Amino acid sequence: MQGNGFKLFAVGALLVISLWQLFPTIQNSLNNRDLASMDPAEREAYEAENADDLQATSEEALKLGLDLQGGMHVTLEVGTGALLRELAGNRTDDTFDAALTAASEQAVTSDENFVTLFANAVEAERPGTRLARYFRNADADITARSENDAVVAYLQEEVEEALVRAEEIIRQRIDRFGVTEPLIQRQGTSRIVVELPGVDDEERVRELLKGTARLTFHLTPPTAEVQQAAANLFAYYEDGGEDAEADPTATADADTTATQVASADSTADSDADSADVLDLGDITAGADPSEEAGGNPLAAVLQRIQVDPSSNSPIVGQVAESDTAEVSRLLAAPGAARLIPPGVEFLFTAGPDAGVTADGDGVHYLVAVNQRVELQGEVITDAGPDFDPYTNAPQVSITMDGVGASRWSQITGANRGKPVVIVLDDLVYTFPTINERIPNGRTQITGNFSRQEVDDIVTVLKSGALPAPVSIVEERTVGPSLGEASIKAGTRALLVGLVLVCVFMAIYYRGAGLVANVALLLNVLFIFGVLASFGATLTLPGMAGILLTIGMAVDANVLIFERIREEMESGKTLKAAVDGGFSKALSAIADANITTFLIGVILFSFGVGPIQGFAVTLMAGILTSLFTALVVTRLIIDYLVQERGVNVAFG
Amino acid sequence: MRIFENTHFDFLSSFRSSYIISGILLLVAVVSLIYPGLEAGIDFKGGTEFIVGTDTAIPSTQAASALGDATGEIYEVKEFGNPETLIVRTAAGGDADALRTSVVNTLSSAFAGSNPEIEGTYSVGPRIASDLKEKAIVLVLGALFVILLYIFVRFDWRYAVAAVLTLAHDVIIVLGLFALFHNLTPFSLQIDQVIIAALLTIVGYSINDTVVVFDRIREYALLFKTEPYAETANRAINTTLSRTVLTSGTTLLAVLILFLIGGEVLKGFSLALLVGIGVGTYSSIFVASPIVVALREKYAPARRVVTASA
């Protein structure tokens, strides 16, 4: 047994470390079980009392992946195109627009970064164009004569900075939202990955992440002009709008609208069979589908509100929530867009503040505003939740800096009796009529808000505006029940697999099989210990990896035991056979495990998310199973054979 | 207990039939990879997938047509483990916000009392999908290359070539199986990131198995220098047979458990492993060794030629 002292120490140390590392995990799951058995009031009191302890154990416990505990994984992409447009200010032209479109298309498949793609697209569009014509900027030393390389470098720097800033802002917003252990990190040149364990209010998070928080104050165009434009738009679509044949998408859309209307009709009067037949007859007779919808696609989705031209009201009409996209599409059609006066845009209100439709769909106003921005969110120094003193409705109150306040005082002073429109991320929140000059820069944003919405608006306003719009390009949410089902299925498979393998080994190798089983059980303990001490996250594929390791872990022992059998058959004593078996099997064990380990390394370096989880457990499993097979089994067999003189059976 | 003790199977002569078996398997695999071809999951194609829990069972075909009628998009709907859980897929990717609402609204109005609830979402935009696809290809090729290199260093180039050909054989057969059956199984057999991980694990397992046999061939080649190489290989396979079958047995047992009770999410993954481990075990005996023998006979190492002429 000499020379085994170190091995014994190593096994003991690893055992203690593993148990130590796993202790918080066990504690945590016991806590959770206790908490689940309490009634809500008791639970709340207990949680409040032991908040620190509970948090400490849950932080030190083995982390579960989103697929097991539920939560949200979102990849956001920062809109580089929009950022370039902003940097170019109003110096854009057709070449710029065409290049931006081309670059966006190429970006889908290309590895190049967006700025390079854009620069190449500009060159392709109009060779020899100096990028500096769009991006002159005294602060960055970009003059009209700057070389394209210098401009590209400047733009790349700006994009990088925007990404860093976007990450920072999103971090602040998430922090205020209050998620435990969120993960926020940049990925590549334009993406930000956000992982929020345990979050189930997905919609709210999505709004919080995407909101650019661009707050602007606008005045409204003369009401008479707006009413005239609205009349023209309805007349335009009354006459058929875009040439239906020339625009296949328009007909397709009209078709689906017609089917929807038709099916809604047929369910409405299901007792009148003859009416259904009649409806069908009409359609098959080849009637123009748009006539089914009343002949005017705009009137079908937008209910016009005619107001007295002297009233100063900016309201154009009202739209059901589900129809807002269709209205935007109809208004943006080239023929229709011409009819909207220059410098005016039509925006929807944020909250459903015009009541609800018969089937519970919220109705929004369509409001005309001047595109010109009178005042920007940058002037805001503070924002906070507040209540309307008369109605007690939640509202957001904002405070402006000196420059903002004096400008705000000017605007409100000069436009008494007219509405001022407060727009956040292209949605109209409020358009109060100015009663008097507001001298101190303090203003309220009212709307059809819930208390929670007010908090979220305050959060985005306080963390500042995103440098460029972000969009969600990948999203993975796992609800708590799905996660729980996965944990159950995974744990059960793990236990059943472990037991079956152990039974098999005991039957096949008898005494030596039992020794291998001790090693196997220690191996599973060590894997979890290693995972916990490296702060790795256990995912469902990770659990699969552990089960696979259990199946493969016996391999090293099988190789050794088979060798020992061979040695014994050649007439050696048990002791010599054991020595020979271990040393001769070593080369095969090493080669077999190194190759599999290399695969784990590759999976870990190039894979993402759950695959990395799988790779980590696979690698951890290989290391621990090598250790248990070569050290633990050896120690036990040596002890039994040499110290106790037991005639260990190898099957 | 002992199985395959002191076996003297003549693998040498069965190599001929294994060429035929592998040839047929590869042919079927390659043909089904061309038609019907693999079905890319949303990881590599972009799209959105919802797991929808309902109070009452909704027939998946009816759900698909209701969703299709309401939106004009094509929806694929399958049962997810039990009739009260559906997996709903559509091609639109990225921002799943509007889709989610429309799926819940359509299902709840089309199937009264079903009370659908979204339990999970997975949505990938086209840009991410193309990135992931590229990564997956790099991953598989990278793994094969690293193994080629390792075996080349530890053994020699004949073994390395044989190992990589064997691995390609295994990967193609498993992929072929996915192509052939992806329309027929009740669970998903789409190729996604997790399946790529499974493929690499198969590569890892298969090479593990192959290397053990190689190791023994190399060992016996030094012991029985005058024996024809094919004999040596045969002897090596026979002596490692017990271990090969045993390890495959325990691993298959573990993976079978995973397939049967490991949950719906891992069905495709564990099936890939199940088939892959079976094929990998077969190939390390019947594919890898004959290739080594053939290469060895055709391109004998210099040292052996010297021994022979001495």
Chai-1 contact restraints between the chains, C-beta under 6 A:
chainA,res_idxA,chainB,res_idxB,connection_type,confidence,min_distance_angstrom,max_distance_angstrom,comment,restraint_id
A,V108,B,P126,contact,1.0,0.0,6.0,A-B,restraint_1
A,V108,B,R127,contact,1.0,0.0,6.0,A-B,restraint_2
A,T109,B,S130,contact,1.0,0.0,6.0,A-B,restraint_3
A,T256,B,G72,contact,1.0,0.0,6.0,A-B,restraint_4
A,I472,B,D95,contact,1.0,0.0,6.0,A-B,restraint_5
A,V473,B,G94,contact,1.0,0.0,6.0,A-B,restraint_6
A,V473,B,G125,contact,1.0,0.0,6.0,A-B,restraint_7
A,V473,B,I128,contact,1.0,0.0,6.0,A-B,restraint_8
A,E474,B,V124,contact,1.0,0.0,6.0,A-B,restraint_9
A,E474,B,I128,contact,1.0,0.0,6.0,A-B,restraint_10
A,E475,B,A96,contact,1.0,0.0,6.0,A-B,restraint_11
A,E475,B,S123,contact,1.0,0.0,6.0,A-B,restraint_12
A,R476,B,Y122,contact,1.0,0.0,6.0,A-B,restraint_13
A,T477,B,T121,contact,1.0,0.0,6.0,A-B,restraint_14
A,V478,B,G120,contact,1.0,0.0,6.0,A-B,restraint_15
A,G479,B,E119,contact,1.0,0.0,6.0,A-B,restraint_16
A,G479,B,G120,contact,1.0,0.0,6.0,A-B,restraint_17
A,S481,B,E119,contact,1.0,0.0,6.0,A-B,restraint_18
A,L482,B,E119,contact,1.0,0.0,6.0,A-B,restraint_19
A,L482,B,G120,contact,1.0,0.0,6.0,A-B,restraint_20
A,S486,B,G263,contact,1.0,0.0,6.0,A-B,restraint_21
A,S486,B,V265,contact,1.0,0.0,6.0,A-B,restraint_22
A,A489,B,G262,contact,1.0,0.0,6.0,A-B,restraint_23
A,A489,B,G263,contact,1.0,0.0,6.0,A-B,restraint_24
A,R492,B,I261,contact,1.0,0.0,6.0,A-B,restraint_25
A,A493,B,I257,contact,1.0,0.0,6.0,A-B,restraint_26
A,A493,B,L258,contact,1.0,0.0,6.0,A-B,restraint_27
A,A493,B,I261,contact,1.0,0.0,6.0,A-B,restraint_28
A,A493,B,G262,contact,1.0,0.0,6.0,A-B,restraint_29
A,V496,B,I257,contact,1.0,0.0,6.0,A-B,restraint_30
A,G497,B,A254,contact,1.0,0.0,6.0,A-B,restraint_31
A,G497,B,I257,contact,1.0,0.0,6.0,A-B,restraint_32
A,L500,B,L253,contact,1.0,0.0,6.0,A-B,restraint_33
A,V501,B,T250,contact,1.0,0.0,6.0,A-B,restraint_34
A,Y508,B,M1,contact,1.0,0.0,6.0,A-B,restraint_35
A,L540,B,V265,contact,1.0,0.0,6.0,A-B,restraint_36
A,A544,B,L258,contact,1.0,0.0,6.0,A-B,restraint_37
A,A544,B,L266,contact,1.0,0.0,6.0,A-B,restraint_38
A,L547,B,A254,contact,1.0,0.0,6.0,A-B,restraint_39
A,L547,B,L258,contact,1.0,0.0,6.0,A-B,restraint_40
A,I550,B,A254,contact,1.0,0.0,6.0,A-B,restraint_41
A,G551,B,T250,contact,1.0,0.0,6.0,A-B,restraint_42
A,G551,B,T251,contact,1.0,0.0,6.0,A-B,restraint_43
A,G551,B,A254,contact,1.0,0.0,6.0,A-B,restraint_44
A,M552,B,T251,contact,1.0,0.0,6.0,A-B,restraint_45
A,V554,B,T250,contact,1.0,0.0,6.0,A-B,restraint_46
A,D555,B,T247,contact,1.0,0.0,6.0,A-B,restraint_47
A,V558,B,R243,contact,1.0,0.0,6.0,A-B,restraint_48
A,V558,B,L246,contact,1.0,0.0,6.0,A-B,restraint_49
A,V558,B,T247,contact,1.0,0.0,6.0,A-B,restraint_50
A,L559,B,R243,contact,1.0,0.0,6.0,A-B,restraint_51
A,E562,B,S242,contact,1.0,0.0,6.0,A-B,restraint_52
A,E562,B,R243,contact,1.0,0.0,6.0,A-B,restraint_53
A,S587,B,D215,contact,1.0,0.0,6.0,A-B,restraint_54
A,A588,B,V212,contact,1.0,0.0,6.0,A-B,restraint_55
A,A588,B,D215,contact,1.0,0.0,6.0,A-B,restraint_56
A,D591,B,R154,contact,1.0,0.0,6.0,A-B,restraint_57
A,D591,B,V211,contact,1.0,0.0,6.0,A-B,restraint_58
A,D591,B,D215,contact,1.0,0.0,6.0,A-B,restraint_59
A,A592,B,N208,contact,1.0,0.0,6.0,A-B,restraint_60
A,A592,B,V211,contact,1.0,0.0,6.0,A-B,restraint_61
A,A592,B,V212,contact,1.0,0.0,6.0,A-B,restraint_62
A,T595,B,I147,contact,1.0,0.0,6.0,A-B,restraint_63
A,T595,B,Y150,contact,1.0,0.0,6.0,A-B,restraint_64
A,T595,B,I207,contact,1.0,0.0,6.0,A-B,restraint_65
A,T595,B,V211,contact,1.0,0.0,6.0,A-B,restraint_66
A,T596,B,G204,contact,1.0,0.0,6.0,A-B,restraint_67
A,T596,B,N208,contact,1.0,0.0,6.0,A-B,restraint_68
A,L598,B,V146,contact,1.0,0.0,6.0,A-B,restraint_69
A,I599,B,A143,contact,1.0,0.0,6.0,A-B,restraint_70
A,I599,B,L200,contact,1.0,0.0,6.0,A-B,restraint_71
A,I599,B,G204,contact,1.0,0.0,6.0,A-B,restraint_72
A,I602,B,G142,contact,1.0,0.0,6.0,A-B,restraint_73
A,I602,B,A143,contact,1.0,0.0,6.0,A-B,restraint_74
A,L603,B,L200,contact,1.0,0.0,6.0,A-B,restraint_75
A,F606,B,K135,contact,1.0,0.0,6.0,A-B,restraint_76
A,F606,B,L139,contact,1.0,0.0,6.0,A-B,restraint_77
A,I611,B,Q193,contact,1.0,0.0,6.0,A-B,restraint_78
A,I611,B,A197,contact,1.0,0.0,6.0,A-B,restraint_79
A,F614,B,A197,contact,1.0,0.0,6.0,A-B,restraint_80
A,G651,B,M1,contact,1.0,0.0,6.0,A-B,restraint_81
A,G651,B,R2,contact,1.0,0.0,6.0,A-B,restraint_82
